[in-house]
Amino acid sequence: MKFDTFKMERWQSMWENEVELNLSDSGISPLTLNELIEGEGVESLLETRLAYTQTNGTHELRERIAALYPGARVENVEVTNGTAEANLLAALTLIQADDEVIVQLPNYMQLWGVFQALGARTGAWNLAPDLGAGRWHDRLDELDEMVTPRTRMIALCNPNNPSGHVLGADELDRVAAIADRVGAWVLVDEIYQGMEISSGPTPTMWGRYDKVIVTNSLSKSYGLPGLRIGWILGPESTVAECWRTHDYTTIAMGALSDRLACGVLETARRDRVMVRTQEILKRNLPVVVQHVSKTENLKPILPKAGAFLMLSYEERINSSELAERLRIEKSLLVVPGDHFGMDGWIRIGFGDETNHIEEGLSRIDALLNEVRHAGTS
Ligand SMILES: Cc1ncc(COP(=O)(O)O)c(C=O)c1O
């Protein structure tokens, strides 16, 4: 099994801690441990035994995760090291060489890379950007036409990274019906659930069809990526198989992380964390909107959910080159559209410090102005 470079993660791994301004992240400004526990139970936390924890997640944690999904039981849940491991385990468990897999694009691209490494045949179901209308089109008819009896899985991310587009209940039901026609699995990465801006709560895929896998984590809407706690939700026997695969990857999660994750999923604490997330989104998106309304350089499609958006630009410079120049000349990290197969675009995150966003956008503008003047002089 040979992996191609996961371009976006490599780019972030190399540079996110080396620049002055990092607008490459897609999540919410992470909480400190102090903010998370608010002084409650520090003593008992110190008593946590740093043992191998229950390898598929403690019963208590799985119970709290199951409670988030109507009809789910602990047996439907496996806890993993982030959504990254959840996606990996689901793919390793369900996909083999030559299986046909359809992936919604643009996409985070982890699953795309894993499917390719497994020797699967990957097909792209593309969301279409519409700058004029300021939205993305689902093109579910295209998905319907692509699916064949050989299709083993349809993989999507909802809310979608990097577009911020959200499929509603009707669209998810349609995906389920399309998959059901050929008995394909539907894997939905729901990591950006809870980061809705202009749409209501994102409906889950769970419960819409029997061959559904949902993946998620505490990394984005909860602002806790450093806990590395994610999960797989699926039919009991499939989840048991994923757990078997887990024995080969990381065995278990950190015991302290399992403990803290249980705490954050208590209703009152979860509500507090989610209110904070909504406050950050509501505070920061207007900064982006105001900036792009003043510049000719950047055209946005505003996200329905997520702390990130795709910005289109017209200057004749490749997006990877633009991102590299922003990094070197302006000490700013953004994600080039190339990483999503969308040259002429960049993705910026707006979940962190409000003043970083305004400053970062100004640096992008400045560089695009320099590119234009260099082209005309
Ligand atoms: C769609 C998507 N899935 C998974 C991940 C990885 O998540 P985690 O940090 O929970 O492993 C990311 C991170 O950006 C993501 O955007």
The ligand as a Tripos MOL2 file, in Angstrom:
@<TRIPOS>MOLECULE
LIG
   16    16     1     0     0
SMALL
NO_CHARGES

@<TRIPOS>ATOM
      1 C1        -13.3710   16.7550    6.5730 C.3       1 LIG1
      2 C2        -12.3260   16.4310    7.5820 C.ar      1 LIG1
      3 N1        -12.2650   15.1920    8.0850 N.ar      1 LIG1
      4 C3        -11.3340   14.8580    8.9900 C.ar      1 LIG1
      5 C4        -10.4000   15.7740    9.4400 C.ar      1 LIG1
      6 C5         -9.4140   15.3570   10.4920 C.3       1 LIG1
      7 O1        -10.0460   15.4630   11.7050 O.3       1 LIG1
      8 P1         -9.4370   15.0650   13.1220 P.3       1 LIG1
      9 O2         -8.5730   16.1910   13.5610 O.co2     1 LIG1
     10 O3        -10.6310   14.8730   14.0050 O.co2     1 LIG1
     11 O4         -8.6810   13.8030   12.9390 O.co2     1 LIG1
     12 C6        -10.4320   17.0780    8.9470 C.ar      1 LIG1
     13 C7         -9.4400   18.0740    9.3920 C.2       1 LIG1
     14 O5         -9.3240   19.1510    8.8730 O.2       1 LIG1
     15 C8        -11.4180   17.4090    7.9900 C.ar      1 LIG1
     16 O6        -11.5060   18.6350    7.4660 O.3       1 LIG1
@<TRIPOS>BOND
     1     1     2 1
     2     2     3 ar
     3     2    15 ar
     4     3     4 ar
     5     4     5 ar
     6     5     6 1
     7     5    12 ar
     8     6     7 1
     9     7     8 1
    10     8     9 2
    11     8    10 1
    12     8    11 1
    13    12    13 1
    14    12    15 ar
    15    13    14 2
    16    15    16 1
@<TRIPOS>SUBSTRUCTURE
     1 LIG1         1 GROUP 0 **** ****
